[in-house]
Amino acid sequence: MRVFSGLMAAAVALMSSPALADTTIIHAGAVLTDADSRPSGPATITVTDGKIVSIVDGFSPTPEGATMVHLDEHTVMPGLIDLHTHLSGDPGGDFRDAAVNPAEWYSFVAAKNARITALAGFTTIRDLGARSDQVMQSLRRATAEGFVPGPRIIASTRTIAIVGGHGDTNGFNEHVNDALDNDFSCTGPIECSEKVRLASKYGADLIKITATGGVLSQQGRGLEAHFTDAEMRAIVKAANSLGLEVAAHAHGARGIEAAAKAGVQTIEHGTYIDEAAGKAMRENGTVLIPTLMAFQGIKQRLGKGIYTPVVEDKVQQVAAFAESIIERAIMYDVKVAFGTDAGVFSHGLNAGELALMRNGGMSDREVLASATTGAAEVLGMEDEIGRIAPGFSADIIAVKGNPLEDVSVLENVDWVMVRGRVVE
């Protein structure tokens, strides 16, 4: 009886005592704390319970019970942020897959791609439209709780579109279109406001709309504005009232201009951005997410029987303009942040966007900022992610080389930590 009492007392004491801290000590050959800094000499980063505790010069000893990670030949830096992904999709699929695959399939696809994306050095992503309802909301929780390896996920639900436009279900016969309808298309300010509230109800972190026509949908009626001005203003007003921002897929210049004037936070793609559209974005603080890798991905699949003739024609239209998006954004003094549209091209190749942005006229430092501190500002998380500093989330990667001298070194990431958890 005394033995049993003693065991009970020990168990109660263990349950009432604070849990042991989970500490990792990182010995880095150099630390790049943010895009405005320079790499340091050898340093020690201490991470406890998912947060960065300290960064000190030299290699400090490892406390008893802590985990040691030795990266003495690497530059250790903040994890990258991709503001435009589609984890639940892979490139090259047939548009009719939506009528064949069960919703559960896309959860497995998304989990696969979450791991690949994290291993590529992207520790936070914004996912803008899933293949099935609440796939990304479930994965968002799974990665946060450590059930599935992957980045931090900021997710919209389904994309809000005009009836019959890009983002709505189209390309099938009437009965299949009706069966596949996702309830997120709308007509008129009141109905469009309702769809925003529905997205919020389903757990959206932000709202995604298709402000113009698009390239990969089966309707071929051009790439200009879809929503009316009144509809877009209603969408933004409803979203903001719920504490949500709006990301607008937009190719055509007048659609870009209208979306910026309506108050959307980001323009995705911006293919035909011109002076008037750039002025509207600049005056309204709208950020451009150029997704240059997406254009590379679709061009590589031309003429291979992957796309329908309708889509092939649209790819041909946008291909030439995509090469000068960054140049025009710089000309019009538009702020640019990093996003790729991964899923249109193969996941894990996201960092290829960095060199494309540099080739468009941005410096290595500006490109790196766009994928760290700049992207964190778009998310309203500049005090949590995007740099290595005490109190920030331990979203950390390691590469060989100095990305401020050649940003393409980030295409080969050797080590990744997300929220204090090492990914493999």
N, C-alpha and C positions, 0 to 999 in steps of 0.2 A: 504493500500500500504506500509506503514511504517512497519507493522507487517511482511509482506511478505519479505521486504528487510532485516529485521533483521534476519529472519529465513535463508535466503540465505547466509547472511554473516556468521552466525554460522556454517552452513553446509560447506562452503568453508574453514573456519578456522579449522574445525574438520578433513577435508580431507587433509589439508596441514600440520597438526601437526603429529609428529611421533606416530606410534601405541604404545599402552600401552604394556610394556614388560610382557610376560607370565612367572611368577616366581613361583617355587615350593620350599618349605623349607622341607627338610627331616631330621627328628630327628632320628638318628641311635644309637642303643645300642652299636654297634662297627662298625668300618669301616675298611675293608681290601682293601687298595688302589690297590694292585697288588700282584702277586704270590710271589714276593721277599720280601714282607713286613710282618708285624705281625698285627693282628687286634688291633685297637686303643680302647680307652675307648669311652664313649658317645661322639657323635660328631654331627655337623650340616653340611649338604651338601646343598648348594644353587644352584639351576638350573634355568637358565633364557634363554628363547627362544631356548630350546633344547640343551644348552651347560652347562657344569659344570662350575660354577663361582668360588666357594670356598669350602674348607673343613676346619672347625674350631672345636676346642675342645669344649665340652659342648653343651648344648641346647640353641641356640640363639633365641631371640624373633622373631615372624613372622611379617614381614612388612605388612602394610595395603595393601589389594588387592592381596596378595600372597596366595597360597594354601599350607596348612600344611599336611604333611604325618608323622605320628608318628609310628616309628618302633623301639621302645626302647627295645624290647626283641629280636631283630634280628641283625645278621651280614649283613651289607650292602656292596656290592662288585660289581665289573664289571660284566656286562652281559657276557654270554658264547658265544663262536663262534664254529659253526659246519661247517667244510670245505667240507663235502660231504653229500648232501641231494638230494632227489627227491620229492619235495613237490606235484607234480602233479600226484603222484602214491601212491596207498595203497597196502599193502602186500596181497598175496593170490589170486590175480585176475587171470583169465584165459588169456593166451597169445593171445587168439583170440579176446579179448576185443577191440584190436586196429582196428578190422574190423567191429565192431558194434557201438562203442561209437562215437558220433560226437566230433569234436575238442573242441567245447564250453564246453562240460562236464568237461574237465580237468581243465578249469579255475576255476570252482566251487570247484573241489577237492583240487586244489592248495590253494585257499583262505581259505578253511576249515583248511587245514594243516598248513598254515602260522600262524593262530591264536593259534592252539594247540602248535606249536613249540615255539612261543613267551612265552606263559604261562608256558612252561617248563623251561624258563630261558635263552633261546637262542635268543639273540638280533641281531645277525648277522649270516647269513648262506651263504654258497656257494652252488648253485644248479647246479648239473652236468648232465644235460640232461632231458628235459621235454617230456611229452607224445604228445605234439602238438606244432607246430611252434609258437613262440612268446608268449606262455602262461606266461612264467616266466618274459619276458621283460615287459609285461603288469602289472603283479603282482608287479614287482620291483617298478614300478612307483606308483601303488596304495598304497603300504605300505609306500613309501617315502612321499607321499602327505597326508597320514593319512586317506585315503578312506577305507582301509581295515586294521584291526589290524594284525600285523605280524612283523617279524624281517627285518632288512636291508638285501637286497638280492643282491648277486653277482652271475650273471648267465651266463652259457654258452648257446648256442642254442642247436640244435641237436648234438648228438655225431658223430664224424667223424670216420668211420670204413672202413675196406677193403670190397670189394664186396663179399658178402656171409659170412662175418665174424660176430663176436659178435658186436652188435650195428647196423648191417644192418637188413633190414626186411627179415625174414626167417621163415620157419615153415608152410607157406601156399602154395597153388598151384601157378603155374607160373603167372596166371592172377591176383590173389589177391596180390601176392608179388609186381607185377608191379604197381598195383593201389595204394598200400600203401607206395611205395618207397618215401623216404624223401629227396632224392637228396644230401645226405651227405656221400655216400660211394664213394670210389675213387680207382684208380689204377695208380701207377706211380707218380713220384715227381711233375710233372707239374699239373696234375689233383688234387692231394692232396693239393697243394698250393692254387689252385682255391677254394677248399672247405673251407679253412681257411678264405679266403677273403670273401666268401659268408656268413660265420658265422659272420664275422665282419660287413658286410652290414646289417645283420638282428639284430644287436645290442648286440652281445656277449661281455661280460666283460672278458672272457677267453675262451680258446679252450679246449674241452674235446675229447680225442681219446681213442679208445680201442686198446692198444698196444699188447694185447694178447687175446686169447679166454676167454670166460666168463662162469659163472655158470648157469644163468637163461635164456639164449637164447636157441633156439631150434636146434642149430648146436652142434654136439658132437665130434668135431675133436680135442679134447685136449685143453690145457690151455696155450700153448706156443706162441711165437712171431707171430704176424700177419703181420704188416707192414715190408717192407724191411728197412734196415738202411738208404738208400737214401730217401725213402718216409718220414721217421720220421724226418730226418734232414731238409727236405724241409718244413715240417709242422712247426717245431719249428722256422726256419728262417723266414717263412712268418708271423707267429704269432708275433714274436719279432719285425719285421719291422712295425707292426701295433700297437705296444705297448701292446701286449697281451702275457700272459703266457700260458703254456700248462699243463694240468693235464692228466695223462695217467693211465687209468685202466690197471692194469698189475698183473697177477697171477704168471706165469712161470718165473723162475729165469733168463733165457736168454732174455726173453722179458723185464724184469725189467732192466737188465744190458744194453740192447740196447737202451731203452728209456732214461735212465740216461745219457748215452754217447751222445745221440742226443741233450740233453739239456732241457728235460722237467723239469718243476719246481717241480711237485709232482707225486709220485707214489701212486695210490689208490689201496688198499688191500695189495699187496706185499706178497701174500701167501707163495710162495716158495723161498723167499729171501735167498740167500746163500752168501758165502764169496766174490765171484767175483762180484755178484750183489751189495752187500753192499759196496764193495770198489768203484765201479763205482758211486754209489750214494754219498758216502762220498767225493770223489774227485771232483764231479760236483755240490756239494751243493744241491743235490736233497733231498726233504723232503718226509718222509713216512707218509701216512694217513692210519692207519691200519683197520678201519671199523670193529672192532670186534663184534659189535652188529649185523651187517648184518649176520655174520656166525651163531650167536646164533639164529637169526630169521629164517634162512632157515633150520637149524637143527630141530627146533621145528615143522616144517611142513612136515618132512619126513614121508613117509608111510601113509599119510592121503588122498591120491588121489588128492592133490593140484597140484603137479608137474607131468609133463610127465616123462616117464621112462628115457629119455635122460637126463633131468635135475636131476632126482633122483641120477643117476650114478655119475654125476659131483659133487653134494653136498657131497656124500659119499667120493669122492676123496679129497676134500679140508678140510673137517671137522677136521681131526686130525692135519693137519699142521697149521690151524688157531690159535690153542691154544698156539703156541710158537712164533708167529710173533714178539711180543714185546721183548721177550727174545733174539731172533736173532738180532733184530735191535740194542739192547744194546750191544750185543757181537761185532757187526761190526761198532759200533760208528756212527750209522745213526740217524739223527735228526728226531724226531717224532712230528707231530702236530695232533690235534684232528679232527676226522671226523668219521661219523657213517654209512653212506649209508641209512639213514632213508627213508622209503618207501619200503625197503626190509623187515623191521620190522615196527611196528606201530609207527607213529609219536607221539612225546610227551615223548617217553621213551629214548630219546637221551642220557640223563645223565647217563644211565646205562653203557655206554662206559667207564666212568671215573674209576669205580671200576675194570672193566676188564683190563684196562691199568695198574692200580696199582697191580693187581694180577699177571701181566706179569713181574713185577720187577721194575716199576717206583715208585718213592716216591709220596706221596699225593701232595707235592709242585710241583714236575715236571709235574704231570698230570694236575694240575690246570693251570700251565703256558702254557701247550700245548693247552689248550682251551681258553686262554685269550691272553697274550702277544705274545706267540709263533704263534698262529693262525693269530693274527693281523699282524705280520711280513710277513707271507706268502702272505697275501693280500696287503702288502705294505701300511698298514693303521695303523702302530704302533704309529703314532702321533695323531690318532683320536679315536681309540677304544682299548679295552683290559685292560684298567686301569681307576681308578677314579682319575682325576687330572684336575685342571683348564684348560679350553680350549678344553677339550675332549668332544665328544658327550655324552649326558646323557643317556647312555645305562647301566642301573643299575638294580640289583636284590637284593632280601633280603631272607635270610634263617636263620633258627635257628641252631646254632652250629658253629663250626670252620672247614671249609673245609681243612685247612692245617693239621688238626689232623685226620679227616675222610672225605675224598672227597665224600663219598656217601651221605652226607647231602644234596648235590646239586640235589639229585633225588626228593627232596620236596621243591620246590621254592614257597614262599608265596606271593611275590610281584614283579612286573616287570615294568620297564620303558624303552621304546625304543625311542630314539631321543627326550627325554623330554616328551613323551606322556605315561601316565600310561595305561597299558593294563589291562582293567577291574579292 
